[in-house]
């Protein structure tokens, strides 16, 4: 609230720009959308009533109703609407100062614990697309903020990341069927790897010096940028089967950055730097001359994505500046 109160409001703004519209007053969490996009859920806390309420409303802000309520100390934290639309997963505080993971029926009813394991402060929560589990981002008691997987069927809780990095917030961008995470590694184990979303041993698909990669909409292909002095061409974008193996196609594209598939799976979109400026180009997978998609005259591109219907792009742009600094009185 610009007046300085403790209350926050939820706004909606057109993706292509325009005026923001206020939807709901007193929203105390990130929102989560129903699978059909027609409803949203959020948390509303009240110190006066000592309550934390899980709320549901229509996507335009109308029709607010309370689904569940808890005492504030043991209130709701991160929330995520299930893929089948029937429940909302949530972190809730427990009597020991940790968190538990529960699910709450959208139409009302008793909570159900998703796991017997308590976790630390919940940073992020997301369902895998088929509803078989959740990706959990939580602060551990011994320190560190890893990403873990929670099985919906048996409540088994296991880490996905095992490094020393901290991760804050999660969203799902995995193979289209929701069963695999595809990633690259460098060093002695360089190449393209995949691992089941439910855990297990990673599988190396290629030993290529791969960088940015993307899985095709039908899940059959992986495109990746590479540099390889023994290949022809020795840098650009390659396409390989999702099962692994040698590239089936290579495109000679120097200074390639980010790579994405077009929504129809027939073209690759990529960023290319020329004279210090980034633009997005389109390369048909069947071959042919690449064409400009954007025509920026300044700035760099930090990343981009394609809407599901393929009609729009979301682009993060970066401007780098530098200053000359004069320091006096060095002695």
N, C-alpha and C positions, 0 to 999 in steps of 0.2 A: 504494500500500500504506500503510495507516494507521501501520504500524510504522516508516515512514521509509526503506524500501528503494527501489531504482530501478525496481521492477517495478510494472506496472499490470495491472488485471484488467478483464475485460468482464462487464457485468451486463445483465440483462434485467428490465424492469419493466412490468407491465400498463398499457396506455394509460389505463385508467379508474381507476388507482390501485391500491395494494397493495404487498406486500413485494417488494423487489428480490431476484433470484436470481443468484448468481455462476455464470457459464458457463465462462470460460476465464481461466487465469492467464498472465501475461506476454504482453500484447498491446501493441504499440508503434506503432499507427496507428489511424486511423478504420477501421471495418469497411465492407465493401461486400457487399450481398446478391445472390444469384443471382436471375434473373428470376422463378423460381417461389417464391422466398422460403424454400427448404428448406435452403440452404447459405449460408455466409458466408466471406469471405476477409479476411485481415489480415496485417500484417507483424510478424515477431518478430526482434529484433536480439539478438546475443550478443557482448559485448565479449570474453569469455573465448575464444570460438572465432573472433572477428573475422569474424562472418557476419551477413548479413541474409537472412532466409528469408521467402518468400511462402507463407503457410499457408492451407489450406482446412479447414473443419470443418462439421459439421451445425449447423443453427440452434439446437439445444439444447446445443451445446458438445461433443458427442461426435464421435468419428471424426476427430480431427485428423490431417492429413497434410501433408507438405511438397511443394509444387509446384515451387519453384525456389529456388536459393540463390545469393548473391553475396557478395563481400567487403564488409565493413561500410562502408568509405569510398565505395564505389560501389553502395551498397545501394538497396533499394526505398523510394520515397517515397509519394505519393498513389496510390491504386489505385481501379479502377472495373471492375466485372463487365460484360461486353458484353451487349447485349439478346438475342443468340441463345444465351447461356449457355456458349459454347465457349471464350472467352478472357477474360483479365483484362488491362486496360490499366494501365500503371504508369509513373511517373517513376522514373528511376534515375540515380544520380550518375555522372559521367564523369571522365576523368583530368584535365580542365581545371578542375574545380570547378563545372561547370555541370550541367545535367540533360539526359537524353535521354528520349524517349517510346517505350516498347516495348509489345508485347503478348506474353503468356505463355499457352500452351495449358493449360486447366484440368486436362486429363488427363495433362499432362507433355509435354515436347518442347522444341525450341529456341526462344529468344526471337526476335522479329522487330521490327526498328525500324519505327516508324510514320512517322517523318519524319527527314530528314537534318539538320534544323535543331536546334541545341542551344538550350536555354532556361535561364533562371535558376531559382532555387529555386521548386519547384512548390507552389502553395498549394492548388489545388483541381482536380478532374478529374471530368467527367461525360460519359456517352455521350448523344447525341441518340437518341430512341426507335427510329428505324428503323435505327440502326447505321451510318449513312453518315458519321459523324464524331464528334468529341469537342469539348466545351467545355473550354478550358484556362485556368486562372487562375495566372499565373506572375510572378515578380519579374524585371523587365528589368534588364540591366546598367547602363543609363543612368538607372535609377530609375523608379519607378512600378510599379503592380501592375494591369495591364489584364486584360480577358477576351478570349480569342482563340478561333478555330475551327480545328480540324485536320481536314482531309479524310482519311477512311480510305482512299479509293481511290488518291490520288496523293501523299499526304503534304504537300499544300499547307497552309501555316500562315499565317493572316492574322488581324489584330486585328478584334474586334467593337466594342470601346469605344475611342474616340479622344479622350477628355477627360483632364483632369488629376486625376481622382479615382483612388483606390486601391480595388480590390475584393478581398475576402478570402473565398474559398469560393464554390462555385457549386453549384446544383442546377437541374434543368430544369423549367420551368413555361411552356410555350409552347403555340402552337396545338395542338389535340389530335393532328393528323397529324404534328407534329414538324417542319414545314417553315417556320414563320414565328415571328418574335418581334413582338408587338404592344406598343406603348408610346405614351406621351403626351409632348408637348413644350409649352413655354410660350414667350412672347416673340413675335418676328416669325414664327416657324414653328410657332405654336401649333396644336394639333390632335392627332388620332389618326393614328399612322403604323404601318406594318409593314415589316419587312425580312426577306429570306430568311435562314434559319439558315446558309446557305452564303455569305452576303455579297451584295454588289451594291448598287444604288441603293435607298434607302428609298422607299416609296410612301405618299403622304398620303391617308388614307381620309376624313378630315373636318377642318374647321377649327374645330371646337367647342372651347370652353373646358372640356376634359375633365380629370378628375383620376384617381381610381381606376377601373380598368377590368378586365373579366373576359370571357373567351371561353367560349361555351356548350359543353357536352360534345360536341355533334355538330359543332362547328366552324363553324356557319352564322351565328352572331350574336355581336355584341359589346355588352355592357352597360357603361355608364360613368356616373359621377356628374358633374354639370355645374352651372355657374352661367351663365345667359344672360339678360340683361335684355330681349332682343328675343323670347324664346321664351315659350310658354305651356304649362305653368308655367315660371317663370323660374329654378327650381332643382329638382333632384331626380335621378332616374335615367332615362336614355334607352337605347333598344335600337336598334341599326342593323345592317344586313347586314355580314357579314365583308368583302365586296367594297367596302364604303364607301357613301357617299351620305347622304341625310337620314334622321333617326331615323324608325322605323316606329311607335314608341310612346314616350310619356313618362309618368312617374309623379311626382306632386307629393309629394315627400318632403323637407322642409326638414332641414338639419343632418345630411345623410347622410355617412357616413364610408366604411368598407370595403364592397366589393361582391363577392359570389360567386354563382355559379349553384348551384342545388340539383343533386344528382346526376342527377335525371331530366330536367333542362332545362326544367321547367315552372314553376319559381319562382325568384325572386331572393332571396338572403339579404343583408341589409345591416345596418350598425351605425347607431344613431341616439342622439344625446345629448339627454337631458332632465334638467334640474336637476343638471347636472354628473355624471350617471351614464350609462354606455353600456350598451345592450342590443342584441341581435340580433333582427331582425324578418324575416318572410317575406312577400313580395309575389308572388302568382300572376301570371304573364306575361299571362294572358288578362284580367286586371283583377280587381276586387273589393277588399275591405278587407284591409289588411295585418294580420298577427297576430304577437303576441309569441312568440319562440322561447326566449329567456332572460329571467329575472326578477331580475337583479342589483339590489341596493339601494345599491351603492357601487362605486367604481373605474371606470376607463376601459378600453377594449379597444384594444390595440395592433395587432391583426390576428387573422384567423381563417381556417380552411380546413375543407373538408368531406371526410369519408372517401369512398372510391370507391363504397361501397354506399349512401351518403347517410344512414347511421344514426347517425353521430357527428360532433361538431364538435371541432376543436382550436382553443383560444382563448388568445391572449396578453393578459394583463390588467396594467394599470398603475395604481399608486397614487401620487398626487402629494401631497407634504407640504411645508409651509413653516414656517420658524422666525422668531421675533422675536429679534434679536440686539442686546444692549446693549454698546457699546464705551466704555470709560472711558479717562481720561488721554489726551485728544486732543492736549494740548500737551506 
